[in-house]
Amino acid sequence: MSQRLRYGYILLAILVILLVSVVLFGFFKQQRIKQLNSSVNELAHTETNMERIDHAVQTMYEAENYFRFFTLTYQNVHFARYSKALQQLSADLDTLEAEGMKDKRLKDMLLDKENKASIFMKVKAATDSLLAMNQHWDTTKERAVLSPPAYAQFKEQVQIDTVFPDAGKPGKKRKLFGRVADAISNKQRDKIAPAIVKTTISTDARNNRQQLENINEYYSNLFRNITAGHTNLNQKEYEMIASNDQLLRTLLADLHVLKHERLEAAMQIRSALNNDISILLNKLNWETRYGAFLIILLAIAILVLIWYSYRNGLQLDQARNKAVRFSKLKSDFVASMSHEIRTPLGSVIGFSEQLGKTKLNQEQEDILDAINLSANMLLSVVNNVLDFSKLEENKLTLDNSIFSPKKIIEDIAKGMYIQAYRKEIKLETQCSFDKAVMVEGDEFRLKQVLFNLVGNAIKFTTEGSVTIKAGLQKQGDKMELSVAITDTGSGIDKQHIRHIFDEFTQVSSANDSHAREDGSGLGLTIVKSIIDLHGGKLHVDSVPGKGSTFSFSIPYTPAVTTGNDIPVTPADQPLPRMMNILVVDDNNMNRKVLEMILLKINTTFHSATNGVEALHLLEQHDFDLVFTDIQMPEMDGLTLARKIRLLKDRDKANLPIIAITGNAVKEDLDRYLDAGINSYILKPFREKEVLEMLRNELTQK
């Protein structure tokens, strides 16, 4: 396992432990903090209620003061303040009532006080005019005695008799005028006895006096009534003040009782909350310990899991490295196998092809056909294995070239004719379009699909026929090729149809069980993958005992062709004359096949068995083209290509280099091109492929 990956696991473990610790600690703390906040809020709410009660008591005192001011001064401003204070007190009581601390007696007494105060106001207003008649009246205390005023008579006739009593010795009696003179002169006599005046009222004076007495009696009664009313008013005022005082005393007493009760309740709540907080804090401490213990256990569990994950990851990493190494070994094996099989197979196919161009009798032709058939079947197996390896690595790709679908179908039918002829099966093709119709796509993959499907149809048909029907229809901007291969073989059971495209699954016929032993079981898997890669469709219809139909459709891009784009045969276009070719291959058989093809077209050539010999020949001769193998002793084909590109002679450095290789792995083929090779021919090659390569490269040169 890499050091970086190891450190990554360590960091992951640390982060997970920290994250779990923080989350758990925060969660438990948050829960306890919520409970503590609730308790504190309840305490604050209790203090608020006590403050409201104190405020109600204060407001009541203010209302009392404003009422006393009003009863003394009768100013409306004091009454307004008094009413406002009562409203505030009522609001405070309503608030306490909403909190569950309502006392209906308080509100009822306040309403009674307001009613009595209203009556008192009305009485005061009605008596203000009477009280203003006498400024000397005192409206705050009651008079002890009220006396009616004395009025003078209308007319008095008074007769006054003065009597001088004898003081001891009687004096000389003076006459009337003498006494008058003494009075005017204010002359007094010593030891004169006081005079007694006797007043006598005449009859008319008595009558006037009687009337005055009646008037005085009337006003006396009137003042007695006023005095009684004033006394009653004072009594009412006294009762009002006493009632107000009693009300206030009752309110104060009730509020004090309420406050005392609330204080006791608050103390109980505080005590309970303190106990709850203590319990919560104790629980919090214990839960913190438990949480820490759980976190430790969880951290241990996580570390154990991470250790197992690390160990599994290490094993997976080792397995992945092994898988990569095995995949590389497999790819190398497939490439090596492809090369090792294609190299001798190329000799077989090459010599059989050249032998077929000689004069043979019928028996020799039959033998040669059997050789070609066996070689083609072996080549199909090699191609299937190679393509399956590409499928596993998602490396199967599509090339793009212009070709005629009808020509491909006819070539496949011609190539499979020998196989059908030997089983006495009729092989026919039915194409609804012309050979001149060209499309753009992968020509080789279409051949591969047709070869596998037609080969399976012939394989599982013992008598009857195999028919290839093809149609080409325009679908939007695409040309859709539809092909159906129908045979009259034994058919496939329904339970086996859904498995026939699985890897290494062979087609199971309904009656011919021995047919399962033939083939690698990869043909149909590769066929389906190729069709899916094209974006096409594949469908199977089969009736046991009557045969099967494999139909597929592939969309292609229509090719815009001119006269120059139409493929021509080697006979249609002559090869350049005076060619000198360098052939480099360590395999004598493959080199011999290539030399036979070059001799047929009267071309000069030189042969070498490795890259070192080829470089010596290049120094001595001028060549038009180089055919080289890749895997050779001393110097391989890639090294040879690089050294040729580095030659000082630019004509020789720019020679066309064609690789002849049995390696069909695309990555390797791309690597050949990067090394300076112009193109390549896969083994086993045929004469047609060699001639077309010569024509293309030398024409471009």
C-alpha positions, 0 to 999 in steps of 0.5 A, a space after each residue: 500500500 502506498 505511503 500516501 494512502 496510508 496517511 489518508 487512512 490515518 487522517 480519516 480515522 482522526 477526523 472521524 474521531 474528532 467529528 463523533 466527539 464534537 457531535 456527541 458532546 455538542 448534542 448532550 450539552 445542547 439538551 442540558 442547556 435547553 433545560 437550564 434555559 427553561 429553568 432560568 426563564 421560569 425563575 425570571 418569569 416568577 420575578 416578573 410577577 412579583 414586580 407586577 404585584 409591587 407595581 400594583 401596590 404602588 399604583 394603589 397608593 398613588 390612586 389614594 393620594 390623587 383621591 384625597 387631593 381631589 376631595 380637598 381641592 375639587 380639581 379635575 386634574 386630580 380626578 383624571 390622575 385618580 381614574 388613570 391610576 385605577 385603570 393602571 391598577 385594573 390592567 395590572 390585575 388583569 395581567 396577574 389574572 392572565 398569569 393565574 393569580 386573579 382575585 375577583 374581590 379586588 376588581 369588585 371592590 374597585 368597581 364599587 369604589 368607582 360607583 361611590 366616587 361617581 355619586 360623591 361627585 354628583 352630590 358635590 356638584 349639586 351643593 357647590 352653589 349653596 356652599 358658595 352663598 356663605 364664604 364663612 361656612 366651613 365644609 369640613 366641620 359642623 357648627 355647634 349653634 346657629 342663631 337667627 339674626 335680630 331685625 329692627 321693628 318697623 315702628 316703635 313708640 317707646 315710653 321710658 320711665 326712669 326710676 332712681 332708687 334710694 341710695 340711703 338718704 333721699 336727695 332732693 327731688 329734682 324737676 324734669 328740666 333739672 335732670 335734662 340739664 344734668 344729662 346734657 352737661 354730663 354732670 354726675 352726682 356722687 353716689 347716685 343710684 343707678 336709674 331703672 329704665 322702664 320701656 313700654 311698647 304701644 299696641 302697634 309695635 307689638 303687631 310688628 314684632 309678631 310679624 318679625 318673629 314669624 319671619 325670623 322663625 321662617 329663616 331659622 327653619 330654613 337655616 336649620 334645614 341647610 345646616 341639616 343638609 350640610 351636616 348630611 353632606 359632611 356625613 356622606 363625605 365622611 362615609 365616602 372617605 371611610 369607604 375609600 379608606 376601607 377599600 384601600 385597606 382591603 386592597 392592601 391587605 389582599 395584595 399583601 396576602 397575594 404577594 405573600 402567597 406569590 412569594 411563598 410560591 416563588 420560593 417553592 418554585 425557586 427551591 424546586 428549580 434549584 433542585 431540578 438544576 442541581 439534578 440536571 447538573 448532576 445528570 449532566 456531569 454523569 452523562 458527560 462521563 457516560 458520553 466520554 465513555 461512549 465516545 471512547 468505545 465508539 472511537 475504539 470501534 471506529 478505529 477497529 473498523 478502520 483497521 479492518 478497512 485498512 487491512 481490506 483496502 490493503 488486500 484489495 490494493 494488492 488484489 488490484 495490483 495482481 489483477 492489473 498485473 494479470 490483466 497485463 499478462 493476459 494482454 501480453 499473452 493474448 498479443 503473444 498468442 495472436 502473434 504466435 498463431 497468426 504467424 504460422 497461420 499466415 504461412 498456411 493461408 499464404 501458401 494455400 492462396 498461392 497454391 490455389 493460383 496454380 493448376 490443380 486437379 479436382 482432388 487437389 482443389 478439394 484438399 486445398 479448400 479444406 485447408 483454407 476452411 480450417 485456416 479461416 476457422 482458426 483465424 476466426 477463433 483467434 479474432 474472437 479471443 482477441 476481441 473478447 479481451 478488448 471487450 473486457 477492457 472496454 477497448 473495442 473501437 470502430 474504424 471508419 471507411 467507405 465500403 459497399 454493404 452488398 459486396 461485404 455480404 457477397 464476399 462472406 457468402 462466397 467465403 462460407 460457400 465451401 463450408 455449406 457445400 460440404 454439408 450439402 446445404 444451400 446458401 443463398 443471398 437476397 439483397 434489395 439494394 445495389 452494390 454501388 451503394 456506399 456507406 461509411 463505417 467499420 467494414 471489418 466489424 460488419 464482416 465479423 458479425 456476418 461471419 459469426 452469424 452465418 457460420 453458426 447457421 451453417 454449423 447447426 443446420 444439417 439439411 435444408 438451406 441458409 438464407 441471407 436477406 439484406 435491405 437498406 433503408 433511409 432513416 433520417 440522415 442515416 442509412 439503416 442496414 437490416 440483415 436476417 440470417 435464416 436457417 432450417 436447423 434444429 432451432 433453440 429452446 426458449 429457455 436458452 434464447 436469453 442466455 445465448 449472448 452470455 460469455 462462453 455460452 454456446 448455442 444449444 439446439 433443441 435436438 443436436 446436443 453434440 453441437 455444444 461441443 464446437 466453438 469457444 462460446 464467444 462468437 454471439 457475445 462479440 456479435 452483440 457487443 459490436 451491434 450495440 457499439 454501432 447503436 443497432 439492434 439484434 433479435 432472435 426468433 427460433 422454433 425448435 425443430 424448424 430453425 432460427 432467424 438472427 436479424 440485426 440492424 446497424 445505422 450507417 452514414 451515407 457516403 458521398 462518393 465520386 468516381 475516384 472513391 470507388 474501390 478498384 481491383 489490382 487489375 484495374 490500376 497498374 502498379 508503379 514500375 521499377 520498384 525496389 522493395 526491402 523485406 525484413 522478417 526473421 520467419 522464413 515462411 512468411 518472408 517466402 510468401 511475401 517474396 512469391 507475391 513480389 515475384 509475381 508482379 516483377 518487382 525487385 526486392 532484397 531480404 533481411 532477417 533482422 534490423 541490423 541487416 536491413 540497415 546495412 542494405 539501406 546503406 548499400 541500396 536505394 529502396 522505394 518501400 520497406 516491409 518489416 516484421 516487428 518481433 525480430 532478434 538483434 533489432 526489432 522492427 520499431 527500432 529499425 523504423 526509428 533509426 531509418 527516420 534518423 538517417 542523414 539521407 532524407 530520401 531514405 529517412 522518408 521511405 514508406 515503412 509497412 509493418 507486417 505483424 501478428 499483433 492485433 492489439 490496438 495500443 501496440 498498433 498505435 505505438 507502431 505508428 508513433 515510432 514512424 511506421 506508415 501503416 501495417 498489415 495483419 497476419 495472415 495477409 493475402 496477396 490482395 492486401 499486399 498489392 493494395 498497400 503497395 499501390 496506396 503507399 507508392 502512389 502517395 510517394 
